[in-house]
Amino acid sequence: MTAIRFSNVGKRYPNGHDALKGVNFDLHSGELAFLTGHSGAGKSTLLKLIMLMERPSRGEVWVGDQDLARLPRKQIPFHRRRIGVVFQNHQLLFDRSIFDNVALPLQLSGYDPVDAARRVRAALDKVGLLSREKLNPLTLSSGEQQRVGIARAIVHKPKLLLADEPTGNLDPALSEDIMHLFEQFNSIGTTVLIASHDLSLINRMRHRVLTLKDGRMVADVD
């Protein structure tokens, strides 16, 4: 089954810049792949199309069996809640505890508080931070803050996990640890697409690599 399909996708911004040009690829359910390319190659734009933060100028974007062009506007929040997203800068709330940061998606989705607490602690346990749940994220290192961001992204057990430069601010050892976390989630069936420009790390991970250059998909290597 296909998790993501891009069919001749282009994205032109109002200033005339073509961020994506004729992009075609399929990502299968349960697959882990890297999306790489130079700064400005179109990686973030591609992820935004999957999240419906942007719409393509042409072509089709499918997530599962859903043509995103046919998705009603009122269904967009539900679509986004089915996807876990990890950002480079964590986007944590520093006026809340680690537990409350991870619980936020479940609160917004109306989960029962008891069920939500169980899910939050399971997610924190997976990223090795269960003992820190009451602390403020400011007390954590950058690598630990990224782990909180990952726990928040997977707390609702999404079938699809997107990561946009998740190791961009981390040293090589921490970067590798974070990538192995993504592999663990992938091993239990989560489809994972990671945008990264860290080619040495990507090459060590030995997964499929999709390469963008000036908005075009120029390589797709297993």
N, C-alpha and C positions, 0 to 999 in steps of 0.2 A: 504494500500500500504506500502511496506517495504522501509524505507529510507536507512538503512545500513544492510548488511547481511555478516556475517563471517561464512564460511563453512570449518571446519577442518583446520584452518589457523595456520601455523607455521612460525616462523621467526628465522633463524640461521644466526648470524653475522660471518664474515670471521675468527674471533678468536675462533670460535667453540661454542660461547655462544648461547644457545637457549632462546631468549627473549620471544617468544610465542610458546605454544605447544598445538596443536589440539583445537583451540578456535572456539566455535560455539555460535552465538547469532544473533537474528534479532532485530532491532530497527525500530518501525513503524513510519510512517510519522506523525508528530504532537506530538510525544512523547518527554518527558523529562526524562533523566536517568542519574544516577551518575555511574562513573567508579572508583572503589577504589581498594586499595591494598597497601602493603608495598612499600617502596622505592626500585626500581629495579624490581617490580612485572611484568612490561611490559606495563604500562598505556600509557606512551609517545610513545612507539613503535606502539601500536595499533592505536593511533591517526595519527601517521606518515604514516601508511599504508592507511588510509582513504584519506589522503592528497596526496598520491603518492610521499611522500618524501622518502619512502622506499617501496620495493617490497617484498611480502611474499616469503618464500622459498618453501612453499607448501600450498595447499588449495586455496579457492576463496574468494575474497573481492568484494562485490557489493555495489555500491552507487546508489540508485534508480534502474533503469532498466539497469544500465551499469556494466558489468563485467570489473573491472579495468585492468585485465590482457590483455584484448582485446582493450584497449584504446591506439590509436596511440600516439607516443611521442609528436607529434605536438599539440595534443589535451590536454595535461597535464595542460598548463597554463589556458585554458578555464575551465577545471575541477576545478582547485583551486579557480578560481574567483567565482564559484558558491557556495563556502563554506566560511562562516565567521569563523575566528579563533581568540581566545583570549589567550594571553600568560601570564605567571606568572609575567614576568618582563616588561610587557607593550610593549617593543620594539618601543618606540616613538622616533621621530627625534627632538632633542632639538635645531636644527638650524632653525626650522619652527614653525609657530604658531599652536595653537590647531586646528583651522579651516583647515590649510594646511595638518596637520597630518591626519585628518579624510578624507580629499578630495583625498588623494594619491591613493587609490584603483580605484576611479572613473577616475582620470587622466590617470592612466595606462591602463584603459579599453576604453579610448577615449570618455567619456561622454561629451555632450555639456556643456560648462561652466555654463550656466544659470541653466540647470537641475541639474548639480552637486552641485551648491551652494544651491539650494533648498533642495536637499537630505541631504547635510551636516548639514544644520541648523535643519532639522527635526530630524536627528540622535542625534545631540547635545541637542536638546530640550528633547528628550526621556530620556537622561541620566542626565538631570538637569544642563547642562553646556553651554547653549546657550549664556548666558551673558558674558562668558569668551572666546569667540571664537578667539579674537585677541591676547590673552596672549600667552606667551611661556609656554609649559608644565612644565618647571622647577619651575614655580611659584605655582604649584598645589601640594596638598598632595598626598601620595601614593594611597589613595582611589580614589581621583579625577583623577589621571593619569590612573588608571585602568578603570575608566568610559570613558575616551577618547579612550582607547584601545577597549572597547566594542562598542563605537559609530563607530569607524573605521571598526570593524568587521561586523556591521549590516547596514552600510550606503548603500550598494547595495542590501539590502533586500534579503539575502540568504535564501534558504529553509532549509539549514542545518548549525547549529552553533556548533562549537567545542570549548571547553575551557580546557586548560591544567594548572591545579593548579591555577585558577584565583584569589583565595583568600589567596595564600600561604604567602604573605607578609603583610597581613592586620590583624587588631585586630578583635575580635569576632563581634562587632556591625557592623563594616564596611563590614565584610564578609557576614553577613546576608543581608545587603542592596544590595550587588552585586548579591547574589543568587536570591533575589526577582526581580531584573532586568531581570535575565534570565527567571524567571517564567512569567514575563510580555510578553517577546518576544514569549515564548512558547504558551501563551494564544491566540496569533493571528496566530498560525499555524506553527511557526518555530520549526523544530525538533532540540533538544538540547541534546548534550552529554558532560558532565562535568567530567573531571578527577580530583579527589580530595582525599586527605588522611584524611580530617577533618571529622571523623566519627560522632562526636557529632552534628555538623552542618548538615551533611547529614541525620542523623536520625530525626532531627527536621523538615526537609523539606518534608518528607513523599512522596518520589518518588521512582521509580524503582532503585535498586542498583545492579550493576554488580561487582563482586569481583574477582580480579586476585590474584593468589598466585604462585610465581615462574613460571610465564608464562602461568599458566593454569586458566581457568575460573572455580572457585570452588563454586560460588554461584550466583544466579540470583533471586532476591527477589523483588516482587512488593510492 
